[in-house]
């Protein structure tokens, strides 16, 4: 349950940001034929995966890796409870949720 609530929280923040700043962007969900998923796609620019895990591992990146093969998105983020922020070898930015929200509202994500 916590995972779904966490995803919903991030979704509401993204929607609030888009609405508040009158961005002409829409949130989408992406799923591959092999059922890999990425929860939030913003236009053709940003992919955001949300994980309630306190430690992000390679298995958490599978959806983003599958999406990256499509070559349609420019930036990739993983938002989680993992406080160790880093960039994966694939170029995905792994951000602690509080810092992601700070960057979002400071205009650094879009």
C-alpha positions as CSV (number, residue, x, y, z in Angstrom):
1,X,0.0,0.0,0.0
2,X,2.8,2.4,0.9
3,X,4.2,2.1,-2.6
4,X,1.0,3.1,-4.3
5,X,0.5,6.0,-1.9
6,X,4.0,7.2,-2.6
7,X,3.5,7.0,-6.3
8,X,0.2,8.9,-5.9
9,X,1.9,11.6,-3.8
10,X,4.6,12.2,-6.5
11,X,1.8,12.2,-9.2
12,X,-0.1,14.9,-7.3
13,X,3.0,17.0,-7.0
14,X,3.8,16.7,-10.7
15,X,0.2,17.6,-11.6
16,X,0.3,20.5,-9.2
17,X,3.5,21.8,-10.7
18,X,2.3,21.5,-14.3
19,X,-1.0,23.2,-13.4
20,X,0.5,26.0,-11.3
21,X,3.1,27.0,-13.9
22,X,0.6,26.5,-16.8
23,X,2.8,24.0,-18.6
24,X,1.2,22.6,-21.6
25,X,2.4,19.1,-20.7
26,X,0.5,16.0,-19.9
27,X,1.5,13.0,-17.8
28,X,1.4,9.6,-19.4
29,X,2.1,6.1,-18.3
30,X,4.3,3.8,-20.4
31,X,4.3,0.0,-20.7
32,X,6.3,-2.2,-23.1
33,X,5.1,-5.3,-24.8
34,X,7.1,-7.2,-22.2
35,X,5.2,-5.4,-19.4
36,X,8.1,-3.1,-18.3
37,X,6.6,0.1,-16.9
38,X,7.5,3.7,-16.3
39,X,4.9,5.5,-14.2
40,X,5.3,9.1,-15.5
41,X,6.2,10.4,-18.9
42,X,6.0,14.1,-19.4
43,X,5.6,15.0,-23.0
44,X,8.6,13.6,-25.0
45,X,11.1,15.0,-22.5
46,X,11.1,13.4,-19.1
47,X,10.6,9.9,-17.7
48,X,10.1,9.5,-14.0
49,X,10.1,6.2,-12.2
50,X,8.9,6.2,-8.6
51,X,10.0,3.5,-6.1
52,X,9.3,3.4,-2.4
53,X,12.5,1.5,-1.8
54,X,15.2,2.8,0.5
55,X,17.9,1.2,-1.7
56,X,17.7,1.4,-5.5
57,X,19.2,-1.5,-7.4
58,X,19.5,-2.6,-11.0
59,X,16.1,-4.3,-10.9
60,X,14.4,-1.0,-10.2
61,X,15.8,0.4,-13.4
62,X,14.4,-2.2,-15.8
63,X,11.5,-0.1,-17.0
64,X,13.6,3.0,-17.7
65,X,16.2,0.8,-19.6
66,X,13.4,-0.6,-21.8
67,X,12.0,2.9,-22.4
68,X,15.5,4.3,-23.2
69,X,15.8,1.8,-26.0
70,X,12.9,3.6,-27.8
71,X,15.1,6.8,-28.0
72,X,12.1,9.1,-27.5
73,X,12.8,10.6,-24.0
74,X,15.6,13.1,-23.1
75,X,15.8,12.9,-19.3
76,X,15.3,10.0,-16.9
77,X,14.7,10.1,-13.1
78,X,14.2,7.6,-10.4
79,X,12.5,9.1,-7.3
80,X,12.7,7.1,-4.2
81,X,13.5,6.9,-0.5
82,X,17.1,6.1,-1.2
83,X,19.2,9.0,0.2
84,X,22.2,8.1,-1.8
85,X,21.8,10.3,-4.9
86,X,23.7,9.4,-8.0
87,X,23.6,9.0,-11.7
88,X,23.5,5.4,-13.1
89,X,25.7,4.2,-15.8
90,X,22.8,4.6,-18.2
91,X,22.5,8.3,-17.3
92,X,19.4,8.0,-15.0
93,X,19.4,10.5,-12.2
94,X,18.5,8.8,-8.9
95,X,17.1,11.3,-6.5
96,X,15.8,11.2,-2.9
97,X,12.1,12.3,-3.0
98,X,12.5,15.4,-1.0
99,X,15.4,16.7,-3.2
100,X,13.4,15.8,-6.3
101,X,10.5,17.9,-5.1
102,X,12.8,20.8,-4.3
103,X,14.3,20.6,-7.8
104,X,10.9,20.3,-9.3
105,X,9.5,23.4,-7.6
106,X,12.8,25.3,-8.3
107,X,12.3,24.6,-12.0
108,X,15.3,22.3,-12.4
109,X,13.4,19.2,-13.6
110,X,11.5,20.8,-16.5
